[in-house]
Amino acid sequence: MGVNYNRNVECYYKSARELFLPIQDVSEIEGFVIRLGKKTYHFRGGHTPWNNYCSVMLAENKYCTNKLLQQAGVPVPKATAIHIDDFKQGKLRNIIADLTFPLVIKPTSGAFGEDVLCNIPDYEELHRLTGKVFAGKKHNFISIEEFHGRLKSFRILVFNNRIIGVLERYPARVTGDGQHTIIELVALANRQRKQISDTLGPIVIDEECHIRLRELNITPQYIPKQDECIVLCYTCNASRGGSYEAISNKMCRKNRRLFIKTAAVMNLTLAGIDVECEDLGVPVEQSNGVIIEVNGTPSVRIHESPMHGKPTRVSKPIVRALLYRHPIYYLYVLYTNKRTAFYIRSVILLPILAAIYRLLI
């Protein structure tokens, strides 16, 4: 594998090798291909052969995802969207008329929690922050949703109508020592994050952090007491200073059906579902919970190398499912592989020898 390849590709590559699959490294796509019979399967980053392009693109559009799930009866935040031209024409107030504060703004197409701002308390702040995001000239559409706070955040990995991985996600936070300010604690925490993994983004004191600190009635110069935990924002992305822990797949049957249904509505065989709720053991609807996003190119690395908790080899069942499409050809692959040929040939030869023995006696 190339040294600069995506970590998700490395997970898939390792699983494919363990299954003795015929792999070809393709540096041009920063990934690899598996050839089984006349079929070729590409793996690149979080992209796999399991989801079609249209479904992945729909899932990337947060507004489309929200409306498709809403129409299917899946609990989602009440939401709308605004184009930059409508914002410039002063239509924001009318567009959000049916929504109740506090609100969330997020790029309609975006990733890693970039430019997502939660718990916006009033129209004046909403107008200011929406204008600031549009001024960055990265986005033409912004989704606006009602904020569901005081809930836990989870990432559910669904594959082939099965839940194969669950993470609990946490927003950026610092723990006080009675000596350092929040700003200083953030700097110390960011040094530790670099040592843990180069894939972790730094904790930042941004607009959302200031909203959170105002809610707590403190400033970045506040000195937390010994062992006092200060949650600095609402978004849980590791790229924005968040953390994640692998937890058990145990949940109530109703939630299990809900997550499988969510993937099916989006026509995704492999889906990463972000849900906010109090407890996975309680139906999402009963705790004012909502599904906030669906990812058609979900990370498997975060399940296989979590910051906390027991790793889950989720890439292996994803790759292994290819074998069920080509069982005879896979048997041929094992038959011709130097490491497995002896065992496969022995399995084939033993019944033949047994039949000959019976004829002779």
GUSEFI-504411 format. One record per residue (C-alpha): residue number from 1; residue in one letter; x, y, z. Coordinates in Angstrom, 1 decimal, decimal comma. Example, Ala and Ser with C-alpha at 12.3 -4.5 7.8 and 13.67 -1.06 7.14 Angstrom:
% residues 2
   n res      x      y      z
   1   A   12,3   -4,5    7,8
   2   S   13,7   -1,1    7,1
This chain:
% residues 361
   n res      x      y      z
   1   M    0,0    0,0    0,0
   2   G    1,1    3,6   -0,7
   3   V    2,4    5,4    2,4
   4   N    0,0    8,3    2,0
   5   Y   -3,2    6,3    1,4
   6   N   -6,3    7,0    3,4
   7   R   -6,6    5,0    6,6
   8   N   -9,9    3,5    5,6
   9   V   -8,2    2,0    2,5
  10   E   -5,6    0,5    4,8
  11   C   -8,3   -1,2    6,9
  12   Y  -10,0   -2,7    3,8
  13   Y   -6,6   -3,7    2,3
  14   K   -5,6   -5,5    5,4
  15   S   -8,9   -7,4    5,6
  16   A   -8,7   -8,3    1,9
  17   R   -5,2   -9,8    2,4
  18   E   -6,3  -11,8    5,4
  19   L   -9,0  -13,3    3,2
  20   F   -6,4  -14,2    0,5
  21   L   -8,3  -12,1   -2,1
  22   P   -6,5  -11,1   -5,4
  23   I   -5,6   -7,5   -4,8
  24   Q   -4,0   -5,0   -7,1
  25   D   -2,6   -1,8   -5,6
  26   V   -3,6    1,2   -7,8
  27   S   -1,7    4,3   -6,8
  28   E   -3,5    6,5   -9,4
  29   I   -6,7    6,2   -7,3
  30   E   -4,9    6,0   -4,0
  31   G   -6,6    2,7   -3,4
  32   F   -6,8   -0,9   -4,7
  33   V   -9,0   -3,2   -6,7
  34   I  -10,2   -6,7   -6,1
  35   R  -10,9   -8,9   -9,2
  36   L  -13,2  -11,8   -8,8
  37   G  -14,2  -13,5  -12,0
  38   K  -15,1  -10,9  -14,6
  39   K  -16,0   -8,3  -11,9
  40   T  -13,7   -5,6  -10,6
  41   Y  -14,3   -3,9   -7,2
  42   H  -12,7   -0,6   -6,3
  43   F  -11,8    0,7   -2,9
  44   R  -10,7    4,3   -2,5
  45   G  -10,9    6,2    0,8
  46   G  -14,3    5,6    2,3
  47   H  -15,7    4,7   -1,1
  48   T  -16,5    1,0   -1,6
  49   P  -18,3   -1,0   -4,3
  50   W  -21,4   -1,3   -2,2
  51   N  -23,1    2,0   -2,7
  52   N  -24,1    3,6   -6,0
  53   Y  -23,0    7,1   -6,8
  54   C  -26,5    8,6   -6,8
  55   S  -27,2    7,4   -3,2
  56   V  -23,9    8,6   -2,0
  57   M  -24,4   12,1   -3,5
  58   L  -27,9   12,3   -2,0
  59   A  -26,6   11,4    1,4
  60   E  -24,0   14,1    1,1
  61   N  -26,8   16,7    0,7
  62   K  -28,0   17,2    4,3
  63   Y  -31,2   18,9    3,3
  64   C  -32,2   16,2    0,8
  65   T  -31,3   13,5    3,4
  66   N  -33,5   15,3    6,0
  67   K  -36,5   15,5    3,7
  68   L  -36,2   11,9    2,4
  69   L  -36,1   10,6    5,9
  70   Q  -38,9   12,8    7,1
  71   Q  -41,2   11,6    4,3
  72   A  -40,4    8,0    5,3
  73   G  -41,4    8,7    9,0
  74   V  -37,9    8,7   10,4
  75   P  -37,4   11,2   13,3
  76   V  -35,3   14,1   12,0
  77   P  -34,9   17,8   13,1
  78   K  -37,4   20,2   11,5
  79   A  -35,3   21,9    8,8
  80   T  -35,1   24,2    5,8
  81   A  -32,4   25,5    3,5
  82   I  -31,4   28,9    2,1
  83   H  -29,4   29,9   -1,0
  84   I  -26,8   32,6   -0,8
  85   D  -28,9   34,8   -3,3
  86   D  -32,0   34,5   -1,1
  87   F  -29,9   35,5    1,9
  88   K  -28,6   38,6    0,1
  89   Q  -32,2   39,5   -0,8
  90   G  -33,2   39,5    2,9
  91   K  -35,4   36,3    2,8
  92   L  -33,9   34,6    5,8
  93   R  -36,6   35,6    8,3
  94   N  -39,4   34,3    6,0
  95   I  -37,5   31,0    5,2
  96   I  -37,1   30,1    8,9
  97   A  -40,6   31,3   10,0
  98   D  -41,7   27,7   10,8
  99   L  -38,6   26,9   12,9
 100   T  -38,2   27,3   16,6
 101   F  -35,0   28,6   18,2
 102   P  -32,4   27,5   19,1
 103   L  -31,2   26,5   15,6
 104   V  -28,3   24,9   13,8
 105   I  -26,7   26,0   10,6
 106   K  -24,6   23,7    8,5
 107   P  -23,4   23,6    4,9
 108   T  -25,9   21,6    2,9
 109   S  -23,0   19,7    1,4
 110   G  -20,1   19,4    3,7
 111   A  -18,1   17,1    5,9
 112   F  -16,1   16,8    9,2
 113   G  -18,3   19,3   10,9
 114   E  -16,8   22,2    9,0
 115   D  -18,8   25,5    9,4
 116   V  -21,5   23,7   11,5
 117   L  -22,8   26,0   14,3
 118   C  -25,2   24,8   16,9
 119   N  -27,5   26,3   19,6
 120   I  -27,9   29,7   17,8
 121   P  -30,3   31,5   20,2
 122   D  -32,0   34,2   18,2
 123   Y  -32,5   35,7   14,8
 124   E  -29,9   38,4   15,1
 125   E  -27,2   35,8   15,8
 126   L  -28,5   33,5   13,1
 127   H  -28,3   36,3   10,5
 128   R  -24,8   37,3   11,6
 129   L  -23,5   33,7   11,6
 130   T  -25,2   32,7    8,3
 131   G  -23,7   35,8    6,6
 132   K  -20,3   34,9    8,0
 133   V  -20,5   31,3    6,6
 134   F  -21,6   32,6    3,2
 135   A  -18,8   35,2    3,2
 136   G  -16,3   32,4    3,3
 137   K  -17,4   31,7   -0,3
 138   K  -17,2   27,9    0,2
 139   H  -21,0   27,2    0,2
 140   N  -24,0   28,3   -1,9
 141   F  -26,6   26,5    0,3
 142   I  -26,9   26,3    4,0
 143   S  -29,3   24,0    5,9
 144   I  -31,0   25,4    9,0
 145   E  -32,4   23,0   11,6
 146   E  -33,9   23,0   15,0
 147   F  -31,4   22,2   17,7
 148   H  -31,9   19,1   19,8
 149   G  -29,6   19,6   22,8
 150   R  -28,8   17,7   26,0
 151   L  -28,6   14,4   24,1
 152   K  -25,9   11,9   23,6
 153   S  -24,3   11,5   20,1
 154   F  -23,8    8,1   18,4
 155   R  -22,4    6,8   15,1
 156   I  -24,2    3,7   13,9
 157   L  -22,5    1,6   11,1
 158   V  -25,0   -0,4    9,1
 159   F  -24,0   -2,9    6,5
 160   N  -26,3   -5,3    4,6
 161   N  -29,2   -4,7    7,0
 162   R  -27,0   -5,4   10,0
 163   I  -25,5   -3,1   12,6
 164   I  -21,8   -3,9   12,7
 165   G  -20,4   -1,0   14,7
 166   V  -21,5    1,6   17,3
 167   L  -19,5    4,6   18,6
 168   E  -20,4    7,1   21,2
 169   R  -19,1   10,6   20,2
 170   Y  -18,2   13,4   22,5
 171   P  -17,7   17,1   21,8
 172   A  -14,4   18,9   22,6
 173   R  -13,8   19,3   26,3
 174   V  -11,0   20,2   28,7
 175   T  -10,5   19,2   32,4
 176   G   -9,4   21,9   34,8
 177   D   -6,4   21,8   37,1
 178   G   -7,1   24,9   39,1
 179   Q   -4,2   26,8   37,5
 180   H   -4,7   27,1   33,7
 181   T   -7,3   29,1   31,8
 182   I   -9,5   27,4   29,2
 183   I   -7,3   28,8   26,4
 184   E   -4,2   27,3   28,0
 185   L   -5,9   24,0   28,7
 186   V   -7,0   23,8   25,0
 187   A   -3,3   24,3   24,0
 188   L   -2,2   21,5   26,3
 189   A   -5,0   19,2   25,1
 190   N   -4,1   19,8   21,4
 191   R   -0,5   18,7   22,1
 192   Q   -1,8   15,5   23,5
 193   R   -4,1   15,0   20,5
 194   K   -1,2   15,2   18,1
 195   Q    0,6   12,5   20,0
 196   I   -2,5   10,2   20,0
 197   S   -3,1   10,4   16,2
 198   D   -2,3   12,6   13,3
 199   T   -6,0   12,2   12,1
 200   L   -7,4   14,1   15,1
 201   G   -8,1   17,8   14,5
 202   P   -7,4   20,4   17,1
 203   I   -9,8   21,9   19,6
 204   V  -10,6   25,4   18,4
 205   I  -12,1   28,3   20,2
 206   D  -14,5   29,3   17,4
 207   E  -18,0   30,8   17,1
 208   E  -19,7   27,7   18,4
 209   C  -17,3   27,6   21,3
 210   H  -18,2   31,2   22,2
 211   I  -21,9   30,3   22,1
 212   R  -21,3   27,4   24,4
 213   L  -19,2   29,5   26,8
 214   R  -21,9   32,2   26,9
 215   E  -24,4   29,4   27,8
 216   L  -22,1   28,5   30,7
 217   N  -21,6   32,2   31,6
 218   I  -17,9   32,0   31,4
 219   T  -15,1   33,2   29,1
 220   P  -12,0   31,6   27,5
 221   Q  -10,0   33,3   30,4
 222   Y  -11,9   31,3   33,0
 223   I   -9,8   29,0   35,2
 224   P  -11,7   25,7   35,7
 225   K  -11,4   24,1   39,2
 226   Q   -9,4   20,9   39,7
 227   D  -11,1   18,1   37,7
 228   E  -13,9   20,4   36,5
 229   C  -14,9   19,3   33,0
 230   I  -15,8   22,1   30,6
 231   V  -17,6   21,0   27,4
 232   L  -16,5   23,5   24,8
 233   C  -19,0   23,0   21,9
 234   Y  -21,9   20,8   20,6
 235   T  -20,5   19,2   17,5
 236   C  -18,7   15,9   18,1
 237   N  -16,5   15,6   15,1
 238   A  -12,9   14,4   15,9
 239   S  -11,7   16,8   13,2
 240   R  -13,0   19,7   15,4
 241   G  -11,6   18,5   18,7
 242   G  -14,1   15,8   19,5
 243   S  -13,5   12,2   20,6
 244   Y  -15,2    8,8   20,2
 245   E  -15,5    5,5   22,0
 246   A  -16,4    2,1   20,7
 247   I  -19,3    0,7   22,6
 248   S  -21,5   -2,4   22,5
 249   N  -24,0   -2,9   19,6
 250   K  -26,7   -3,6   22,2
 251   M  -29,8   -1,5   21,7
 252   C  -33,6   -1,9   21,7
 253   R  -35,2   -3,7   18,8
 254   K  -37,1   -0,6   17,7
 255   N  -33,9    1,4   17,3
 256   R  -32,2   -1,4   15,4
 257   R  -35,1   -1,5   13,0
 258   L  -35,0    2,3   12,7
 259   F  -31,3    2,4   11,7
 260   I  -31,7   -0,4    9,2
 261   K  -34,7    1,4    7,7
 262   T  -32,7    4,7    7,5
 263   A  -30,0    3,0    5,4
 264   A  -32,7    1,5    3,2
 265   V  -34,5    4,8    2,7
 266   M  -31,2    6,3    1,4
 267   N  -30,6    3,1   -0,7
 268   L  -27,3    2,6    1,1
 269   T  -25,9   -0,9    1,7
 270   L  -23,2    0,6    3,8
 271   A  -24,1    3,7    5,9
 272   G  -22,8    5,6    8,8
 273   I  -25,8    7,1   10,7
 274   D  -25,4   10,0   13,2
 275   V  -28,1   10,0   15,8
 276   E  -28,7   12,1   18,9
 277   C  -30,7   10,5   21,7
 278   E  -30,6    9,8   25,4
 279   D  -30,0    6,1   25,3
 280   L  -29,8    3,5   22,6
 281   G  -31,7    1,2   24,8
 282   V  -34,8    3,5   24,6
 283   P  -36,6    4,2   21,3
 284   V  -35,2    7,3   19,7
 285   E  -38,6    8,9   19,4
 286   Q  -39,3    8,6   23,1
 287   S  -36,3   10,7   24,1
 288   N  -36,8   13,5   21,6
 289   G  -34,0   12,0   19,6
 290   V  -33,3   12,6   15,9
 291   I  -31,2   11,3   13,1
 292   I  -29,1   14,2   12,0
 293   E  -27,0   12,9    9,1
 294   V  -26,3    9,8    7,0
 295   N  -22,9    9,1    5,5
 296   G  -22,6    7,1    2,3
 297   T  -18,8    6,8    2,6
 298   P  -18,5    6,1    6,3
 299   S  -15,2    5,7    8,1
 300   V  -14,3    2,2    9,2
 301   R  -11,0    3,4   10,8
 302   I  -12,8    5,0   13,7
 303   H  -14,3    1,6   14,6
 304   E  -11,1   -0,3   14,1
 305   S   -8,9    2,2   15,9
 306   P  -11,2    4,1   18,4
 307   M   -9,7    6,5   20,9
 308   H  -11,4    4,5   23,6
 309   G  -13,2    1,2   23,9
 310   K  -12,7   -2,2   22,2
 311   P  -11,8   -2,1   18,5
 312   T  -14,2   -3,8   16,0
 313   R  -13,0   -5,2   12,7
 314   V  -15,9   -3,8   10,7
 315   S  -13,9   -3,8    7,4
 316   K  -13,7   -7,6    7,4
 317   P  -17,5   -8,4    7,0
 318   I  -17,7   -5,6    4,4
 319   V  -14,9   -7,2    2,3
 320   R  -16,0  -10,7    3,0
 321   A  -19,5  -10,1    1,6
 322   L  -17,9  -10,0   -1,9
 323   L  -17,1  -13,7   -1,5
 324   Y  -20,7  -14,6   -1,4
 325   R  -21,1  -13,1   -4,9
 326   H  -18,4  -15,3   -6,3
 327   P  -18,2  -18,5   -4,2
 328   I  -16,9  -20,7   -7,0
 329   Y  -14,3  -18,3   -8,2
 330   Y  -13,1  -17,7   -4,6
 331   L  -12,6  -21,4   -4,2
 332   Y  -10,5  -21,3   -7,3
 333   V   -8,5  -18,4   -5,8
 334   L   -7,8  -20,4   -2,6
 335   Y   -7,0  -23,5   -4,7
 336   T   -4,3  -21,6   -6,6
 337   N   -2,9  -19,6   -3,6
 338   K    0,3  -21,0   -2,3
 339   R   -0,7  -20,6    1,4
 340   T   -4,1  -22,2    1,1
 341   A   -3,7  -24,6   -1,9
 342   F   -2,7  -27,6    0,3
 343   Y   -5,8  -27,3    2,5
 344   I   -8,2  -26,8   -0,3
 345   R   -6,8  -29,7   -2,3
 346   S   -6,9  -31,9    0,7
 347   V  -10,5  -31,1    1,3
 348   I  -11,3  -32,0   -2,4
 349   L   -9,1  -35,1   -2,4
 350   L  -10,3  -36,7    0,8
 351   P  -13,9  -37,5   -0,4
 352   I  -12,4  -38,9   -3,6
 353   L  -10,0  -41,2   -1,7
 354   A  -12,8  -42,2    0,6
 355   A  -15,0  -43,2   -2,4
 356   I  -12,2  -45,2   -3,9
 357   Y  -11,6  -47,0   -0,6
 358   R  -15,2  -48,0   -0,3
 359   L  -15,1  -49,4   -3,9
 360   L  -12,0  -51,4   -3,1
 361   I  -13,4  -53,0    0,0
